[in-house]
Amino acid sequence: MPNVIAYLHRVYTRGIGNPVGYVLFSGSGVGVMMSWKLWGLPPGPHGFHVHNFPCCQPGPDDSGAIIPAGAAGSHYDPEGTKSHQGPMGRGHRGDLPLIRVNPLGQAEGSLYVPRLSAQELLGKSIILHAGGDSYSDVPKLGGGGARLACGLLTLLR
């Protein structure tokens, strides 16, 4: 059973900052258990997504503006749905469940993600967004907002 992990760091337009936790995916076949432990984050709901490229450096968004972790690219969408429907929908497969950070800036938990496999996560990144997630395309990408933290998805050894 492969285990894939991402160590998340704060991201800024000037580069990568302090560590803020990790996310672990485990499972074989389709469907993975996702577990996380995060700290040092703003309280409240945060959108969480798998992104296409294994890079957390600043890079351009669709308009060409440099944004934090822009080099990670867009949401993982291998079927080309171009639709944001949440982890149980038929849109981006990179849509993950919303993470809620407590008033102390911490979040810890685990849950099942049915549409992903640990193997397909390798070589991608995971991004925690500054705002919540409505799992729709209005506002654009469900309102997840700015990229707050990023980690590269690698095989846990």
Phi and psi in degrees as GROMACS dihedral restraints (atoms count N, CA, C in turn):
[ dihedral_restraints ]
;  ai    aj    ak    al  type     phi  dphi    fc
    3     4     5     6     1   -73.6    20    10
    4     5     6     7     1   145.0    20    10
    6     7     8     9     1  -117.8    20    10
    7     8     9    10     1   128.9    20    10
    9    10    11    12     1  -116.9    20    10
   10    11    12    13     1   133.2    20    10
   12    13    14    15     1  -128.8    20    10
   13    14    15    16     1   150.6    20    10
   15    16    17    18     1  -132.3    20    10
   16    17    18    19     1   127.5    20    10
   18    19    20    21     1   -95.5    20    10
   19    20    21    22     1   114.4    20    10
   21    22    23    24     1   -87.4    20    10
   22    23    24    25     1   143.5    20    10
   24    25    26    27     1  -130.2    20    10
   25    26    27    28     1   150.9    20    10
   27    28    29    30     1   -60.6    20    10
   28    29    30    31     1   147.0    20    10
   30    31    32    33     1  -126.5    20    10
   31    32    33    34     1   146.5    20    10
   33    34    35    36     1  -140.1    20    10
   34    35    36    37     1   167.7    20    10
   36    37    38    39     1   -66.6    20    10
   37    38    39    40     1   -18.2    20    10
   39    40    41    42     1   -94.0    20    10
   40    41    42    43     1    -5.0    20    10
   42    43    44    45     1   142.2    20    10
   43    44    45    46     1  -155.8    20    10
   45    46    47    48     1  -102.0    20    10
   46    47    48    49     1   137.1    20    10
   48    49    50    51     1  -109.4    20    10
   49    50    51    52     1  -147.6    20    10
   51    52    53    54     1   -67.0    20    10
   52    53    54    55     1   152.4    20    10
   54    55    56    57     1   -67.5    20    10
   55    56    57    58     1   145.0    20    10
   57    58    59    60     1  -130.3    20    10
   58    59    60    61     1    10.6    20    10
   60    61    62    63     1   134.5    20    10
   61    62    63    64     1  -161.9    20    10
   63    64    65    66     1  -147.3    20    10
   64    65    66    67     1   160.3    20    10
   66    67    68    69     1  -131.9    20    10
   67    68    69    70     1   131.3    20    10
   69    70    71    72     1  -118.6    20    10
   70    71    72    73     1   133.6    20    10
   72    73    74    75     1  -116.6    20    10
   73    74    75    76     1   130.5    20    10
   75    76    77    78     1  -137.2    20    10
   76    77    78    79     1   146.3    20    10
   78    79    80    81     1   150.3    20    10
   79    80    81    82     1   164.3    20    10
   81    82    83    84     1  -125.5    20    10
   82    83    84    85     1   146.6    20    10
   84    85    86    87     1    75.5    20    10
   85    86    87    88     1  -163.2    20    10
   87    88    89    90     1   -82.2    20    10
   88    89    90    91     1   134.3    20    10
   90    91    92    93     1   103.4    20    10
   91    92    93    94     1   127.6    20    10
   93    94    95    96     1  -135.2    20    10
   94    95    96    97     1   153.5    20    10
   96    97    98    99     1   -90.9    20    10
   97    98    99   100     1   126.5    20    10
   99   100   101   102     1  -108.1    20    10
  100   101   102   103     1   125.2    20    10
  102   103   104   105     1  -125.2    20    10
  103   104   105   106     1   144.4    20    10
  105   106   107   108     1  -143.7    20    10
  106   107   108   109     1   152.5    20    10
  108   109   110   111     1  -142.3    20    10
  109   110   111   112     1   116.8    20    10
  111   112   113   114     1  -129.6    20    10
  112   113   114   115     1   153.7    20    10
  114   115   116   117     1  -152.5    20    10
  115   116   117   118     1   166.5    20    10
  117   118   119   120     1    67.0    20    10
  118   119   120   121     1    31.7    20    10
  120   121   122   123     1  -117.5    20    10
  121   122   123   124     1   158.4    20    10
  123   124   125   126     1   -65.3    20    10
  124   125   126   127     1   136.0    20    10
  126   127   128   129     1   -61.6    20    10
  127   128   129   130     1   154.3    20    10
  129   130   131   132     1   116.2    20    10
  130   131   132   133     1  -173.4    20    10
  132   133   134   135     1   -80.3    20    10
  133   134   135   136     1   145.9    20    10
  135   136   137   138     1  -139.1    20    10
  136   137   138   139     1   131.7    20    10
  138   139   140   141     1   -68.1    20    10
  139   140   141   142     1   148.3    20    10
  141   142   143   144     1  -138.7    20    10
  142   143   144   145     1   127.0    20    10
  144   145   146   147     1  -145.8    20    10
  145   146   147   148     1   149.2    20    10
  147   148   149   150     1   -84.5    20    10
  148   149   150   151     1   133.5    20    10
  150   151   152   153     1  -114.7    20    10
  151   152   153   154     1   161.1    20    10
  153   154   155   156     1   -65.7    20    10
  154   155   156   157     1   -36.1    20    10
  156   157   158   159     1  -115.9    20    10
  157   158   159   160     1   147.4    20    10
  159   160   161   162     1   -84.8    20    10
  160   161   162   163     1    64.5    20    10
  162   163   164   165     1  -150.4    20    10
  163   164   165   166     1   132.3    20    10
  165   166   167   168     1  -110.0    20    10
  166   167   168   169     1    11.9    20    10
  168   169   170   171     1   -73.5    20    10
  169   170   171   172     1   159.0    20    10
  171   172   173   174     1   -59.4    20    10
  172   173   174   175     1   152.6    20    10
  174   175   176   177     1  -168.8    20    10
  175   176   177   178     1   174.7    20    10
  177   178   179   180     1   -77.6    20    10
  178   179   180   181     1   145.5    20    10
  180   181   182   183     1   -90.4    20    10
  181   182   183   184     1  -169.6    20    10
  183   184   185   186     1   -61.3    20    10
  184   185   186   187     1   -26.5    20    10
  186   187   188   189     1   -89.1    20    10
  187   188   189   190     1    -7.7    20    10
  189   190   191   192     1    96.8    20    10
  190   191   192   193     1    -6.7    20    10
  192   193   194   195     1   -71.0    20    10
  193   194   195   196     1   140.9    20    10
  195   196   197   198     1   -79.0    20    10
  196   197   198   199     1   126.6    20    10
  198   199   200   201     1  -127.0    20    10
  199   200   201   202     1   160.3    20    10
  201   202   203   204     1   -58.5    20    10
  202   203   204   205     1   134.7    20    10
  204   205   206   207     1    55.2    20    10
  205   206   207   208     1    26.0    20    10
  207   208   209   210     1   -61.7    20    10
  208   209   210   211     1   -26.9    20    10
  210   211   212   213     1   -67.9    20    10
  211   212   213   214     1   -11.6    20    10
  213   214   215   216     1   -72.5    20    10
  214   215   216   217     1   -14.1    20    10
  216   217   218   219     1    76.7    20    10
  217   218   219   220     1  -159.6    20    10
  219   220   221   222     1   -92.5    20    10
  220   221   222   223     1  -179.6    20    10
  222   223   224   225     1   -60.8    20    10
  223   224   225   226     1   143.7    20    10
  225   226   227   228     1   -64.0    20    10
  226   227   228   229     1   118.8    20    10
  228   229   230   231     1  -145.9    20    10
  229   230   231   232     1    67.7    20    10
  231   232   233   234     1   -62.4    20    10
  232   233   234   235     1   -23.7    20    10
  234   235   236   237     1   -87.6    20    10
  235   236   237   238     1    -5.1    20    10
  237   238   239   240     1    67.6    20    10
  238   239   240   241     1    35.5    20    10
  240   241   242   243     1   -70.4    20    10
  241   242   243   244     1   -28.6    20    10
  243   244   245   246     1    53.2    20    10
  244   245   246   247     1    34.3    20    10
  246   247   248   249     1  -135.4    20    10
  247   248   249   250     1   135.5    20    10
  249   250   251   252     1  -103.6    20    10
  250   251   252   253     1   103.1    20    10
  252   253   254   255     1  -125.4    20    10
  253   254   255   256     1     6.6    20    10
  255   256   257   258     1    87.2    20    10
  256   257   258   259     1   172.8    20    10
  258   259   260   261     1   -65.4    20    10
  259   260   261   262     1   -21.7    20    10
  261   262   263   264     1  -101.4    20    10
  262   263   264   265     1    -6.8    20    10
  264   265   266   267     1   -83.7    20    10
  265   266   267   268     1  -173.6    20    10
  267   268   269   270     1  -106.2    20    10
  268   269   270   271     1    20.5    20    10
  270   271   272   273     1   -91.0    20    10
  271   272   273   274     1  -141.1    20    10
  273   274   275   276     1   -50.0    20    10
  274   275   276   277     1   133.7    20    10
  276   277   278   279     1   -77.1    20    10
  277   278   279   280     1   -14.8    20    10
  279   280   281   282     1   -79.9    20    10
  280   281   282   283     1    -2.9    20    10
  282   283   284   285     1   -71.2    20    10
  283   284   285   286     1   119.6    20    10
  285   286   287   288     1  -111.3    20    10
  286   287   288   289     1   164.1    20    10
  288   289   290   291     1   -61.2    20    10
  289   290   291   292     1   148.3    20    10
  291   292   293   294     1   -59.2    20    10
  292   293   294   295     1   140.6    20    10
  294   295   296   297     1  -106.5    20    10
  295   296   297   298     1   135.0    20    10
  297   298   299   300     1  -110.8    20    10
  298   299   300   301     1   122.1    20    10
  300   301   302   303     1   -96.3    20    10
  301   302   303   304     1   131.4    20    10
  303   304   305   306     1   -75.5    20    10
  304   305   306   307     1   172.7    20    10
  306   307   308   309     1   -60.6    20    10
  307   308   309   310     1   -17.4    20    10
  309   310   311   312     1   -88.4    20    10
  310   311   312   313     1     2.2    20    10
  312   313   314   315     1    83.2    20    10
  313   314   315   316     1    19.9    20    10
  315   316   317   318     1  -119.9    20    10
  316   317   318   319     1   151.9    20    10
  318   319   320   321     1  -146.1    20    10
  319   320   321   322     1   137.0    20    10
  321   322   323   324     1  -148.5    20    10
  322   323   324   325     1   138.0    20    10
  324   325   326   327     1   173.7    20    10
  325   326   327   328     1  -175.9    20    10
  327   328   329   330     1  -156.3    20    10
  328   329   330   331     1   153.1    20    10
  330   331   332   333     1  -164.0    20    10
  331   332   333   334     1   167.7    20    10
  333   334   335   336     1   -90.9    20    10
  334   335   336   337     1   134.0    20    10
  336   337   338   339     1  -115.2    20    10
  337   338   339   340     1   107.9    20    10
  339   340   341   342     1   -77.4    20    10
  340   341   342   343     1   -21.2    20    10
  342   343   344   345     1  -100.8    20    10
  343   344   345   346     1     3.3    20    10
  345   346   347   348     1  -119.5    20    10
  346   347   348   349     1   156.9    20    10
  348   349   350   351     1  -117.7    20    10
  349   350   351   352     1   151.8    20    10
  351   352   353   354     1   -60.0    20    10
  352   353   354   355     1   -39.4    20    10
  354   355   356   357     1   -60.8    20    10
  355   356   357   358     1   -42.2    20    10
  357   358   359   360     1   -73.1    20    10
  358   359   360   361     1   -15.1    20    10
  360   361   362   363     1   -76.4    20    10
  361   362   363   364     1   -23.7    20    10
  363   364   365   366     1   -58.9    20    10
  364   365   366   367     1   135.9    20    10
  366   367   368   369     1    80.9    20    10
  367   368   369   370     1    18.4    20    10
  369   370   371   372     1  -123.7    20    10
  370   371   372   373     1  -177.8    20    10
  372   373   374   375     1  -126.8    20    10
  373   374   375   376     1   165.6    20    10
  375   376   377   378     1  -126.4    20    10
  376   377   378   379     1   136.2    20    10
  378   379   380   381     1  -126.1    20    10
  379   380   381   382     1   134.3    20    10
  381   382   383   384     1  -100.1    20    10
  382   383   384   385     1   125.6    20    10
  384   385   386   387     1   -93.6    20    10
  385   386   387   388     1   159.1    20    10
  387   388   389   390     1   -69.1    20    10
  388   389   390   391     1   -29.5    20    10
  390   391   392   393     1  -115.8    20    10
  391   392   393   394     1   179.4    20    10
  393   394   395   396     1   -69.1    20    10
  394   395   396   397     1  -173.5    20    10
  396   397   398   399     1  -141.5    20    10
  397   398   399   400     1   122.2    20    10
  399   400   401   402     1   -91.8    20    10
  400   401   402   403     1    -2.1    20    10
  402   403   404   405     1    57.1    20    10
  403   404   405   406     1    39.7    20    10
  405   406   407   408     1  -142.6    20    10
  406   407   408   409     1   173.6    20    10
  408   409   410   411     1   -92.7    20    10
  409   410   411   412     1     1.2    20    10
  411   412   413   414     1  -127.7    20    10
  412   413   414   415     1   117.2    20    10
  414   415   416   417     1   -65.9    20    10
  415   416   417   418     1   174.0    20    10
  417   418   419   420     1   -47.9    20    10
  418   419   420   421     1   128.6    20    10
  420   421   422   423     1    57.4    20    10
  421   422   423   424     1    29.9    20    10
  423   424   425   426     1    76.4    20    10
  424   425   426   427     1     9.9    20    10
  426   427   428   429     1    78.4    20    10
  427   428   429   430     1    19.4    20    10
  429   430   431   432     1   -62.0    20    10
  430   431   432   433     1   -27.4    20    10
  432   433   434   435     1    78.1    20    10
  433   434   435   436     1  -160.7    20    10
  435   436   437   438     1   -58.9    20    10
  436   437   438   439     1   157.6    20    10
  438   439   440   441     1   -83.0    20    10
  439   440   441   442     1   121.0    20    10
  441   442   443   444     1  -101.0    20    10
  442   443   444   445     1   -41.8    20    10
  444   445   446   447     1  -145.5    20    10
  445   446   447   448     1   154.3    20    10
  447   448   449   450     1  -148.2    20    10
  448   449   450   451     1   149.5    20    10
  450   451   452   453     1  -148.4    20    10
  451   452   453   454     1   150.6    20    10
  453   454   455   456     1   -89.9    20    10
  454   455   456   457     1   133.8    20    10
  456   457   458   459     1   -86.1    20    10
  457   458   459   460     1   114.2    20    10
  459   460   461   462     1  -132.5    20    10
  460   461   462   463     1   161.2    20    10
  462   463   464   465     1   -67.5    20    10
  463   464   465   466     1   129.0    20    10
  465   466   467   468     1   -76.8    20    10
  466   467   468   469     1   126.0    20    10
